[in-house]
Amino acid sequence: MNQPSSVREDPQSVPLVLTSDRVLYLAMEFGTAAHSCCCGCGTDVYTPLTPTDWSMTYDGETVSLNPSVGNWHQKCRSHYVIRKGKVIEAGPWSDEQVASERERDRAAKERHYGKPAAKAVERPTPEPAESVGIWSGIKRLLSRWI
């Protein structure tokens, strides 16, 4: 599995094994879990652990991530669930389903944080970029909420 070297070398990231070739990294400092896309495309996927985004459960042996992961901005558009250390394909979503989920997410953030969240903006699928490391990606992701 391709992992940015900065993740393997950073003593503060905690690798949690999903399967023999898949690892979910927990970065407590950033409140984020990160992994390579489970479809095999190699895209780094960041899931912020917040009251309105994802939650992670570790039962002493396995890891679960809730809700499902949908990589709608990537070419692969993969959609899967990580449950008890296993990756379960969840099937594709239509553009309408994605838009509905983005609106639900925006409303959940507004209810939780008590202020209007920025309306989700449709972004074109980005071209694969040169990997700059998982920590740069996490910082870039977090900068969107600050």
C-alpha positions in Angstrom: 0.0 0.0 0.0 1.3 3.5 -0.8 1.6 5.6 2.2 3.2 9.0 2.3 6.5 8.7 4.0 5.6 11.6 6.4 2.9 9.3 7.9 5.2 6.4 8.5 7.8 8.6 10.0 5.6 10.7 12.2 5.5 9.3 15.7 2.2 11.0 16.5 0.2 9.3 13.8 -1.3 6.0 15.0 -1.6 3.2 12.4 -4.6 1.0 12.8 -4.6 -2.0 10.6 -7.8 -2.7 8.6 -6.5 -5.6 6.5 -3.0 -6.9 5.8 -2.6 -4.2 3.0 -4.8 -1.4 4.3 -4.0 0.9 7.2 -6.1 3.7 8.7 -4.0 6.4 10.4 -5.4 8.3 13.3 -4.0 11.8 13.8 -5.3 12.9 17.2 -3.5 16.3 17.0 -5.7 17.1 13.9 -8.8 15.1 14.9 -8.6 13.3 11.6 -8.3 9.7 10.3 -6.5 9.2 7.0 -6.1 6.3 4.6 -5.5 5.5 1.0 -8.7 5.2 -1.0 -10.0 1.6 -0.7 -10.6 1.3 -4.4 -6.9 1.1 -4.9 -6.5 4.4 -6.9 -4.0 5.6 -4.3 -5.8 8.9 -3.4 -5.2 10.0 0.2 -8.6 10.2 2.0 -9.1 12.4 5.1 -12.1 12.0 7.4 -12.4 14.7 10.0 -13.5 13.3 13.4 -16.1 15.8 14.6 -19.7 15.8 15.9 -21.0 16.5 12.4 -18.5 14.5 10.2 -17.1 11.0 11.0 -16.7 9.1 14.2 -14.3 6.2 14.7 -14.7 3.3 17.0 -11.9 1.0 18.2 -13.2 -2.1 20.0 -9.7 -3.2 21.2 -9.2 -5.2 18.0 -10.8 -3.6 15.0 -11.7 -0.1 13.7 -15.0 1.2 12.4 -15.6 4.5 10.7 -19.1 6.0 10.5 -20.8 7.1 8.3 -19.6 5.6 4.9 -16.8 7.2 2.9 -17.8 8.7 -0.4 -15.1 10.0 -2.6 -17.3 12.2 -4.8 -14.6 14.6 -5.8 -12.3 11.9 -7.1 -12.3 10.2 -10.5 -13.0 6.8 -8.8 -16.1 8.1 -7.0 -15.7 5.1 -4.6 -18.1 4.6 -1.8 -17.5 2.2 1.1 -17.9 1.5 4.7 -15.1 0.6 7.2 -16.7 -1.7 9.7 -14.9 -3.8 12.3 -11.7 -3.6 10.3 -13.3 -4.6 7.0 -13.9 -2.5 3.9 -17.4 -3.1 2.6 -18.3 -1.7 -0.9 -21.4 0.5 -0.6 -22.2 1.1 -4.2 -22.3 4.2 -6.3 -24.5 7.3 -5.6 -26.2 9.4 -8.2 -25.3 13.1 -8.4 -28.7 13.8 -6.8 -27.9 11.6 -3.8 -24.5 13.3 -3.4 -26.2 16.8 -3.5 -28.8 15.7 -1.0 -26.1 14.4 1.4 -24.1 17.6 1.0 -27.2 19.6 2.0 -27.9 17.4 4.9 -24.3 17.8 6.1 -24.5 21.6 5.7 -27.7 21.7 7.8 -26.2 19.4 10.5 -23.2 21.7 10.8 -25.5 24.8 11.0 -27.6 23.1 13.8 -24.6 21.9 15.7 -22.4 25.0 15.5 -25.3 27.5 15.6 -24.4 29.5 12.6 -25.1 29.1 8.9 -22.5 26.9 7.3 -21.2 27.8 3.9 -23.4 26.3 1.2 -21.6 23.4 -0.5 -20.1 24.4 -3.8 -19.9 21.9 -6.6 -16.3 21.5 -7.5 -15.0 19.8 -10.7 -13.2 16.5 -10.2 -9.5 17.4 -9.7 -6.8 16.0 -11.8 -4.4 13.7 -9.8 -1.9 15.9 -8.1 1.6 15.2 -7.0 1.5 13.8 -3.5 2.7 16.3 -0.9 2.3 14.1 2.2 -0.6 13.3 4.5 0.2 16.1 7.0 0.0 18.7 4.3 -3.3 17.3 3.2 -4.7 17.2 6.7 -3.6 20.8 7.3 -5.1 21.9 4.0 -8.4 20.1 5.0 -8.5 21.6 8.4 -7.9 25.1 7.0 -11.2 24.9 5.3 -13.0 24.9 8.7 -11.0 27.5 10.4 
